[in-house]
Amino acid sequence: MKHVLFEYLVQFYFTLGIPIIYLANLLTINIGNTMIIPNQARLLGLGLTLTGIIIWTISYLHLGHSFGVLPRSQTRLKNGIYSLFSHPMYLGISFTFIGLSIANQSQAGLIFSLGLTVPILFLRSIREESKLTS
């Protein structure tokens, strides 16, 4: 019974929790613009954001029917962008949120991204690794 409840909570978290965390990260980025950084750093943040969105989009398109919110047993992709990175989508998401935080001078957004979003994506990648087959 405990195992079933645990699996239900994990599925609930992946299905609803992840999008809520992304939304919370975006909201945090838009409040408390407290960092004062030079315009060059803000441009670097925009570049990081754009790079993240490109990586995120390419990895999403490359996944095709393999994309899913919940990790499941499937064959590991080894071509395209997946030949360079194990989890490019998570890398793109991380770059996007960190870059947006820098571009918007949001200390709260940067702390949220580095302290919550990136570690959660890292944990997701570990869970996903256990489901993938070569």
PyMOL CGO cylinders between C-alpha atoms (Angstrom):
from pymol import cmd
from pymol.cgo import CYLINDER

trace = [
    CYLINDER, 0.00, 0.00, 0.00, 2.84, 2.41, 0.84, 0.3, 1, 1, 1, 1, 1, 1,
    CYLINDER, 2.84, 2.41, 0.84, 4.50, 1.72, -2.52, 0.3, 1, 1, 1, 1, 1, 1,
    CYLINDER, 4.50, 1.72, -2.52, 1.29, 2.52, -4.42, 0.3, 1, 1, 1, 1, 1, 1,
    CYLINDER, 1.29, 2.52, -4.42, 0.84, 5.77, -2.49, 0.3, 1, 1, 1, 1, 1, 1,
    CYLINDER, 0.84, 5.77, -2.49, 4.46, 6.73, -3.13, 0.3, 1, 1, 1, 1, 1, 1,
    CYLINDER, 4.46, 6.73, -3.13, 4.12, 6.09, -6.88, 0.3, 1, 1, 1, 1, 1, 1,
    CYLINDER, 4.12, 6.09, -6.88, 0.91, 8.13, -6.94, 0.3, 1, 1, 1, 1, 1, 1,
    CYLINDER, 0.91, 8.13, -6.94, 2.67, 11.04, -5.23, 0.3, 1, 1, 1, 1, 1, 1,
    CYLINDER, 2.67, 11.04, -5.23, 5.60, 10.81, -7.67, 0.3, 1, 1, 1, 1, 1, 1,
    CYLINDER, 5.60, 10.81, -7.67, 3.22, 10.85, -10.65, 0.3, 1, 1, 1, 1, 1, 1,
    CYLINDER, 3.22, 10.85, -10.65, 1.31, 13.78, -9.16, 0.3, 1, 1, 1, 1, 1, 1,
    CYLINDER, 1.31, 13.78, -9.16, 4.56, 15.68, -8.63, 0.3, 1, 1, 1, 1, 1, 1,
    CYLINDER, 4.56, 15.68, -8.63, 5.81, 15.12, -12.18, 0.3, 1, 1, 1, 1, 1, 1,
    CYLINDER, 5.81, 15.12, -12.18, 2.45, 15.87, -13.78, 0.3, 1, 1, 1, 1, 1, 1,
    CYLINDER, 2.45, 15.87, -13.78, 1.52, 18.99, -11.82, 0.3, 1, 1, 1, 1, 1, 1,
    CYLINDER, 1.52, 18.99, -11.82, 4.49, 19.90, -9.66, 0.3, 1, 1, 1, 1, 1, 1,
    CYLINDER, 4.49, 19.90, -9.66, 7.04, 20.48, -12.40, 0.3, 1, 1, 1, 1, 1, 1,
    CYLINDER, 7.04, 20.48, -12.40, 4.91, 22.98, -14.37, 0.3, 1, 1, 1, 1, 1, 1,
    CYLINDER, 4.91, 22.98, -14.37, 4.05, 24.74, -11.10, 0.3, 1, 1, 1, 1, 1, 1,
    CYLINDER, 4.05, 24.74, -11.10, 7.75, 25.03, -10.27, 0.3, 1, 1, 1, 1, 1, 1,
    CYLINDER, 7.75, 25.03, -10.27, 8.46, 26.47, -13.74, 0.3, 1, 1, 1, 1, 1, 1,
    CYLINDER, 8.46, 26.47, -13.74, 5.65, 28.99, -13.30, 0.3, 1, 1, 1, 1, 1, 1,
    CYLINDER, 5.65, 28.99, -13.30, 6.86, 29.91, -9.82, 0.3, 1, 1, 1, 1, 1, 1,
    CYLINDER, 6.86, 29.91, -9.82, 10.36, 30.39, -11.21, 0.3, 1, 1, 1, 1, 1, 1,
    CYLINDER, 10.36, 30.39, -11.21, 9.03, 32.72, -13.93, 0.3, 1, 1, 1, 1, 1, 1,
    CYLINDER, 9.03, 32.72, -13.93, 7.01, 34.70, -11.38, 0.3, 1, 1, 1, 1, 1, 1,
    CYLINDER, 7.01, 34.70, -11.38, 10.02, 34.96, -9.07, 0.3, 1, 1, 1, 1, 1, 1,
    CYLINDER, 10.02, 34.96, -9.07, 12.16, 36.26, -11.92, 0.3, 1, 1, 1, 1, 1, 1,
    CYLINDER, 12.16, 36.26, -11.92, 9.69, 39.09, -12.48, 0.3, 1, 1, 1, 1, 1, 1,
    CYLINDER, 9.69, 39.09, -12.48, 9.62, 40.28, -8.89, 0.3, 1, 1, 1, 1, 1, 1,
    CYLINDER, 9.62, 40.28, -8.89, 12.38, 41.76, -6.85, 0.3, 1, 1, 1, 1, 1, 1,
    CYLINDER, 12.38, 41.76, -6.85, 14.73, 43.01, -9.55, 0.3, 1, 1, 1, 1, 1, 1,
    CYLINDER, 14.73, 43.01, -9.55, 17.43, 43.78, -7.01, 0.3, 1, 1, 1, 1, 1, 1,
    CYLINDER, 17.43, 43.78, -7.01, 20.71, 43.06, -8.75, 0.3, 1, 1, 1, 1, 1, 1,
    CYLINDER, 20.71, 43.06, -8.75, 22.44, 46.00, -10.32, 0.3, 1, 1, 1, 1, 1, 1,
    CYLINDER, 22.44, 46.00, -10.32, 24.58, 44.62, -13.08, 0.3, 1, 1, 1, 1, 1, 1,
    CYLINDER, 24.58, 44.62, -13.08, 26.10, 46.20, -16.18, 0.3, 1, 1, 1, 1, 1, 1,
    CYLINDER, 26.10, 46.20, -16.18, 24.26, 46.07, -19.46, 0.3, 1, 1, 1, 1, 1, 1,
    CYLINDER, 24.26, 46.07, -19.46, 26.89, 43.65, -20.84, 0.3, 1, 1, 1, 1, 1, 1,
    CYLINDER, 26.89, 43.65, -20.84, 25.93, 41.13, -18.15, 0.3, 1, 1, 1, 1, 1, 1,
    CYLINDER, 25.93, 41.13, -18.15, 22.26, 41.62, -18.95, 0.3, 1, 1, 1, 1, 1, 1,
    CYLINDER, 22.26, 41.62, -18.95, 23.05, 40.93, -22.62, 0.3, 1, 1, 1, 1, 1, 1,
    CYLINDER, 23.05, 40.93, -22.62, 24.93, 37.81, -21.55, 0.3, 1, 1, 1, 1, 1, 1,
    CYLINDER, 24.93, 37.81, -21.55, 21.77, 36.78, -19.66, 0.3, 1, 1, 1, 1, 1, 1,
    CYLINDER, 21.77, 36.78, -19.66, 19.70, 37.29, -22.82, 0.3, 1, 1, 1, 1, 1, 1,
    CYLINDER, 19.70, 37.29, -22.82, 22.22, 35.24, -24.80, 0.3, 1, 1, 1, 1, 1, 1,
    CYLINDER, 22.22, 35.24, -24.80, 22.06, 32.46, -22.22, 0.3, 1, 1, 1, 1, 1, 1,
    CYLINDER, 22.06, 32.46, -22.22, 18.26, 32.60, -22.37, 0.3, 1, 1, 1, 1, 1, 1,
    CYLINDER, 18.26, 32.60, -22.37, 18.22, 32.39, -26.15, 0.3, 1, 1, 1, 1, 1, 1,
    CYLINDER, 18.22, 32.39, -26.15, 20.73, 29.51, -26.11, 0.3, 1, 1, 1, 1, 1, 1,
    CYLINDER, 20.73, 29.51, -26.11, 18.58, 27.72, -23.52, 0.3, 1, 1, 1, 1, 1, 1,
    CYLINDER, 18.58, 27.72, -23.52, 15.41, 28.15, -25.56, 0.3, 1, 1, 1, 1, 1, 1,
    CYLINDER, 15.41, 28.15, -25.56, 17.16, 26.84, -28.68, 0.3, 1, 1, 1, 1, 1, 1,
    CYLINDER, 17.16, 26.84, -28.68, 18.54, 23.78, -26.86, 0.3, 1, 1, 1, 1, 1, 1,
    CYLINDER, 18.54, 23.78, -26.86, 15.18, 23.21, -25.14, 0.3, 1, 1, 1, 1, 1, 1,
    CYLINDER, 15.18, 23.21, -25.14, 13.28, 23.41, -28.45, 0.3, 1, 1, 1, 1, 1, 1,
    CYLINDER, 13.28, 23.41, -28.45, 15.71, 21.26, -30.45, 0.3, 1, 1, 1, 1, 1, 1,
    CYLINDER, 15.71, 21.26, -30.45, 15.67, 18.56, -27.78, 0.3, 1, 1, 1, 1, 1, 1,
    CYLINDER, 15.67, 18.56, -27.78, 11.88, 18.64, -27.60, 0.3, 1, 1, 1, 1, 1, 1,
    CYLINDER, 11.88, 18.64, -27.60, 11.55, 18.33, -31.37, 0.3, 1, 1, 1, 1, 1, 1,
    CYLINDER, 11.55, 18.33, -31.37, 14.16, 15.59, -31.47, 0.3, 1, 1, 1, 1, 1, 1,
    CYLINDER, 14.16, 15.59, -31.47, 12.31, 13.56, -28.83, 0.3, 1, 1, 1, 1, 1, 1,
    CYLINDER, 12.31, 13.56, -28.83, 9.13, 13.43, -30.90, 0.3, 1, 1, 1, 1, 1, 1,
    CYLINDER, 9.13, 13.43, -30.90, 6.86, 10.66, -29.56, 0.3, 1, 1, 1, 1, 1, 1,
    CYLINDER, 6.86, 10.66, -29.56, 9.40, 9.82, -26.86, 0.3, 1, 1, 1, 1, 1, 1,
    CYLINDER, 9.40, 9.82, -26.86, 8.57, 13.04, -24.99, 0.3, 1, 1, 1, 1, 1, 1,
    CYLINDER, 8.57, 13.04, -24.99, 6.66, 12.58, -21.76, 0.3, 1, 1, 1, 1, 1, 1,
    CYLINDER, 6.66, 12.58, -21.76, 6.27, 14.32, -18.45, 0.3, 1, 1, 1, 1, 1, 1,
    CYLINDER, 6.27, 14.32, -18.45, 6.64, 11.08, -16.51, 0.3, 1, 1, 1, 1, 1, 1,
    CYLINDER, 6.64, 11.08, -16.51, 9.84, 9.04, -16.90, 0.3, 1, 1, 1, 1, 1, 1,
    CYLINDER, 9.84, 9.04, -16.90, 9.15, 5.66, -18.47, 0.3, 1, 1, 1, 1, 1, 1,
    CYLINDER, 9.15, 5.66, -18.47, 11.11, 2.75, -19.82, 0.3, 1, 1, 1, 1, 1, 1,
    CYLINDER, 11.11, 2.75, -19.82, 12.30, 3.55, -23.31, 0.3, 1, 1, 1, 1, 1, 1,
    CYLINDER, 12.30, 3.55, -23.31, 15.40, 3.41, -25.46, 0.3, 1, 1, 1, 1, 1, 1,
    CYLINDER, 15.40, 3.41, -25.46, 18.03, 6.07, -24.85, 0.3, 1, 1, 1, 1, 1, 1,
    CYLINDER, 18.03, 6.07, -24.85, 18.46, 8.46, -27.78, 0.3, 1, 1, 1, 1, 1, 1,
    CYLINDER, 18.46, 8.46, -27.78, 22.06, 8.65, -28.95, 0.3, 1, 1, 1, 1, 1, 1,
    CYLINDER, 22.06, 8.65, -28.95, 21.84, 10.81, -32.05, 0.3, 1, 1, 1, 1, 1, 1,
    CYLINDER, 21.84, 10.81, -32.05, 21.37, 14.50, -32.76, 0.3, 1, 1, 1, 1, 1, 1,
    CYLINDER, 21.37, 14.50, -32.76, 21.66, 16.76, -29.75, 0.3, 1, 1, 1, 1, 1, 1,
    CYLINDER, 21.66, 16.76, -29.75, 21.40, 13.66, -27.55, 0.3, 1, 1, 1, 1, 1, 1,
    CYLINDER, 21.40, 13.66, -27.55, 24.82, 12.55, -28.84, 0.3, 1, 1, 1, 1, 1, 1,
    CYLINDER, 24.82, 12.55, -28.84, 26.27, 15.67, -27.17, 0.3, 1, 1, 1, 1, 1, 1,
    CYLINDER, 26.27, 15.67, -27.17, 24.26, 15.80, -23.93, 0.3, 1, 1, 1, 1, 1, 1,
    CYLINDER, 24.26, 15.80, -23.93, 22.43, 13.14, -21.93, 0.3, 1, 1, 1, 1, 1, 1,
    CYLINDER, 22.43, 13.14, -21.93, 19.57, 15.47, -20.97, 0.3, 1, 1, 1, 1, 1, 1,
    CYLINDER, 19.57, 15.47, -20.97, 19.68, 18.54, -23.24, 0.3, 1, 1, 1, 1, 1, 1,
    CYLINDER, 19.68, 18.54, -23.24, 16.13, 19.59, -22.42, 0.3, 1, 1, 1, 1, 1, 1,
    CYLINDER, 16.13, 19.59, -22.42, 17.03, 20.01, -18.75, 0.3, 1, 1, 1, 1, 1, 1,
    CYLINDER, 17.03, 20.01, -18.75, 20.17, 21.90, -19.73, 0.3, 1, 1, 1, 1, 1, 1,
    CYLINDER, 20.17, 21.90, -19.73, 18.10, 24.21, -21.95, 0.3, 1, 1, 1, 1, 1, 1,
    CYLINDER, 18.10, 24.21, -21.95, 15.54, 24.80, -19.21, 0.3, 1, 1, 1, 1, 1, 1,
    CYLINDER, 15.54, 24.80, -19.21, 18.32, 25.61, -16.72, 0.3, 1, 1, 1, 1, 1, 1,
    CYLINDER, 18.32, 25.61, -16.72, 20.01, 28.04, -19.13, 0.3, 1, 1, 1, 1, 1, 1,
    CYLINDER, 20.01, 28.04, -19.13, 16.69, 29.71, -19.87, 0.3, 1, 1, 1, 1, 1, 1,
    CYLINDER, 16.69, 29.71, -19.87, 15.75, 30.39, -16.24, 0.3, 1, 1, 1, 1, 1, 1,
    CYLINDER, 15.75, 30.39, -16.24, 19.25, 31.42, -15.17, 0.3, 1, 1, 1, 1, 1, 1,
    CYLINDER, 19.25, 31.42, -15.17, 19.58, 33.69, -18.21, 0.3, 1, 1, 1, 1, 1, 1,
    CYLINDER, 19.58, 33.69, -18.21, 16.18, 35.29, -17.62, 0.3, 1, 1, 1, 1, 1, 1,
    CYLINDER, 16.18, 35.29, -17.62, 17.13, 35.95, -13.99, 0.3, 1, 1, 1, 1, 1, 1,
    CYLINDER, 17.13, 35.95, -13.99, 20.37, 37.68, -15.02, 0.3, 1, 1, 1, 1, 1, 1,
    CYLINDER, 20.37, 37.68, -15.02, 18.73, 39.65, -17.84, 0.3, 1, 1, 1, 1, 1, 1,
    CYLINDER, 18.73, 39.65, -17.84, 15.99, 40.86, -15.48, 0.3, 1, 1, 1, 1, 1, 1,
    CYLINDER, 15.99, 40.86, -15.48, 18.47, 41.59, -12.68, 0.3, 1, 1, 1, 1, 1, 1,
    CYLINDER, 18.47, 41.59, -12.68, 16.45, 39.30, -10.42, 0.3, 1, 1, 1, 1, 1, 1,
    CYLINDER, 16.45, 39.30, -10.42, 18.39, 38.06, -7.43, 0.3, 1, 1, 1, 1, 1, 1,
    CYLINDER, 18.39, 38.06, -7.43, 15.30, 36.16, -6.20, 0.3, 1, 1, 1, 1, 1, 1,
    CYLINDER, 15.30, 36.16, -6.20, 14.93, 34.50, -9.61, 0.3, 1, 1, 1, 1, 1, 1,
    CYLINDER, 14.93, 34.50, -9.61, 18.59, 33.51, -9.68, 0.3, 1, 1, 1, 1, 1, 1,
    CYLINDER, 18.59, 33.51, -9.68, 18.38, 32.03, -6.17, 0.3, 1, 1, 1, 1, 1, 1,
    CYLINDER, 18.38, 32.03, -6.17, 15.16, 30.17, -7.10, 0.3, 1, 1, 1, 1, 1, 1,
    CYLINDER, 15.16, 30.17, -7.10, 16.71, 28.86, -10.33, 0.3, 1, 1, 1, 1, 1, 1,
    CYLINDER, 16.71, 28.86, -10.33, 19.99, 27.73, -8.78, 0.3, 1, 1, 1, 1, 1, 1,
    CYLINDER, 19.99, 27.73, -8.78, 18.49, 26.60, -5.47, 0.3, 1, 1, 1, 1, 1, 1,
    CYLINDER, 18.49, 26.60, -5.47, 15.35, 24.79, -6.62, 0.3, 1, 1, 1, 1, 1, 1,
    CYLINDER, 15.35, 24.79, -6.62, 14.80, 24.46, -10.37, 0.3, 1, 1, 1, 1, 1, 1,
    CYLINDER, 14.80, 24.46, -10.37, 18.29, 23.25, -11.35, 0.3, 1, 1, 1, 1, 1, 1,
    CYLINDER, 18.29, 23.25, -11.35, 18.56, 20.72, -8.48, 0.3, 1, 1, 1, 1, 1, 1,
    CYLINDER, 18.56, 20.72, -8.48, 15.08, 19.37, -9.31, 0.3, 1, 1, 1, 1, 1, 1,
    CYLINDER, 15.08, 19.37, -9.31, 16.06, 18.98, -12.96, 0.3, 1, 1, 1, 1, 1, 1,
    CYLINDER, 16.06, 18.98, -12.96, 19.22, 17.16, -11.84, 0.3, 1, 1, 1, 1, 1, 1,
    CYLINDER, 19.22, 17.16, -11.84, 17.13, 14.78, -9.69, 0.3, 1, 1, 1, 1, 1, 1,
    CYLINDER, 17.13, 14.78, -9.69, 14.75, 14.24, -12.61, 0.3, 1, 1, 1, 1, 1, 1,
    CYLINDER, 14.75, 14.24, -12.61, 17.67, 13.32, -14.83, 0.3, 1, 1, 1, 1, 1, 1,
    CYLINDER, 17.67, 13.32, -14.83, 18.84, 10.74, -12.28, 0.3, 1, 1, 1, 1, 1, 1,
    CYLINDER, 18.84, 10.74, -12.28, 15.34, 9.23, -12.09, 0.3, 1, 1, 1, 1, 1, 1,
    CYLINDER, 15.34, 9.23, -12.09, 15.09, 9.21, -15.87, 0.3, 1, 1, 1, 1, 1, 1,
    CYLINDER, 15.09, 9.21, -15.87, 18.49, 7.51, -16.20, 0.3, 1, 1, 1, 1, 1, 1,
    CYLINDER, 18.49, 7.51, -16.20, 17.15, 4.53, -14.24, 0.3, 1, 1, 1, 1, 1, 1,
    CYLINDER, 17.15, 4.53, -14.24, 14.33, 4.12, -16.76, 0.3, 1, 1, 1, 1, 1, 1,
    CYLINDER, 14.33, 4.12, -16.76, 16.35, 4.39, -19.99, 0.3, 1, 1, 1, 1, 1, 1,
    CYLINDER, 16.35, 4.39, -19.99, 17.78, 1.37, -21.78, 0.3, 1, 1, 1, 1, 1, 1,
    CYLINDER, 17.78, 1.37, -21.78, 20.74, 1.37, -24.14, 0.3, 1, 1, 1, 1, 1, 1,
]
cmd.load_cgo(trace, "trace")
